[in-house]
Amino acid sequence: MTFGFAPPATASFGAAAGGASRHGRLLEPAEWTASGIPLLRNPRELVGGLHSRHQPAPSTAVIAVLDPEERLVASASFVQRSASGDGWEYRNALLSRLRRVIPHDLRRRTPVRTAVLLYCRDGDEGWTEEDGAWMWGLRDACTLHGLRCGAYITLGRDGWQVLGDGRGGRRPDLHSRPEPLGETTVEPVPLAMSTGGGSIRALRRTAAR
């Protein structure tokens, strides 16, 4: 399954995106790619685990924090009811959830933990201005919380994709039934919190579909 950036769909946001564009609170695909976002070693495993834990519906954002070994240490999910396309609003929503589930790392000279964002949406597979606003929000929230900015992943009716590096898959998709959490995660991680339900565990063995 091949994914990439498609030209922005003018119908996706139209005038509603004007605020984000006017204030520059979104990232264009080239800007995101040039910012040095680290590649995930196993995005399929991560997506499957987050899908099982949070069971996201359309317009749900899942923010997850990974340790240097790419083990999940904290995560939170929420429904973004306003599709304003303003990265500042998205930044505030993400930062609020990060502050609830994990202490900041602002005292460190360089970030050791990475935040990734999974956003569930219907519509085009390619990049939209809404995606650009989420990217801006993720990057800024990471800076303010002392984290490394990681991948931005979308989950739609045709599967999932990591925007910017061309990787994706057909399962899970927006309407997939979540795998039982006990079958997709092992090895508890200490001192972790989540708003997704249950104890945090390292995402190690997500079944590929």
ABEGO torsion letter per residue (X at the ends): XBBBBBBBBAAAAEAAAAAAAAAGABBBAAAAAAAGBBBBABAAAAAAAAAAAAGBBBGBBBBBBBBAAGBBABBBBBBBABBAGBAAAAAAAAAAAAAAABBBAAABABBABBBBBBBBBBEBABBBAAAAAAAAAAAAAAAAAGBBBBBBBBBBAAEBBBBGAGBBBAOBBAABBBBBAAAABBGBBBGBBBAAEEBBBBBABBBBX
